[in-house]
Amino acid sequence: MAVSLHNYYFPKLNGIPEESANTFWLRLVTPVWRLIPRVSLPIKVTPAPDPIASGDNKITGIGDLNIFATFVVTPDDSPAMFGIGPIYTAPTASDDALGNGKHEIGVAVLTVWTKGVILVGGLVNYQIGVGGDSNRPRTQFIAAQPFFMLQLGSGYYLRSAPIWFFDIEQPTYNVPFGLGAGKVLITEKVVFNLFIEPQFAVALRGIGSAGRPDLRRYEHAVQGRTEEEEGRSSGASREPAQSRAILPVPDAIGWRDYSSPRRCVLRILTGPLSARSTRRSRW
């Protein structure tokens, strides 16, 4: 079993650079046989869609709960690992601005390949809203996360694990590039995986982070105020100016502790592992 805590800070949002956002993730991974389930619960701080009505510029609370389980289909001794399985997001957000208000289902695919000190792979999922609040916008999106990691020795490593988000309903997208570094610290019972990875959007469309569909309500509010200020009719709209946003990766991808790709999945999905599991590693 692995438990992880991750914090991701968005210092600037596309189209509303004066605003920022933050997401703190609680994650749990418990492999059972060849099944690898992961449960993720976000705690979010996001701009209020209507600051005047809410009396506050920020909204803080719990976001939508996400669960997926990949079934590993490749043999344990294979140099590459491939897993596929269902994914589900529950509308557990404590405020409309913190979630999509939809039951979302889909499929998740995970692949990992290791060679010496190099690890490459990808995590892709597709989700579509199938129920929930009928007054909320429909949801359908693809999230793809390629990752590359290079072990430097003494527990240090380089990493790049951007997450690319494509909202099919909008359509909006966010394609960042990231480069970071990490350090693995091994104790008697726990392995700590610490890393930092700044990311910059190289292709971006939509107000706010394209990887946060809940900011669509804020987009409508911003466009409405802009039309009022400029004296345009309420039916007219224009494409918001595009800007480069620094976006942290919302999924944790750490470094491996095992020579087998299947055994490194815990580190890929969460980060921390037990110290007993790492004694065969090349750290």
Protein Blocks (a to p, Z undefined) as FASTA:
>chain_A
ZZdddddddfbcghilmbccddddddddddehjaccdddddddddddfblmlnopabdcd
dddddddddddfbdfklcbdcdddddddddfbfbfklpgoiacddddddddddehjaccd
ddddddddfbdjfkbccdddddddddddddebjhiacdddddddddfklpgcdddddddd
ddddddfkbccdddddddddfbdcdehjfklmklmmmmmmmmmmmmmmnopafkbccddd
ddddddddfbdcdddfbfblklmmmmmmnopacfklmmmpcZZ
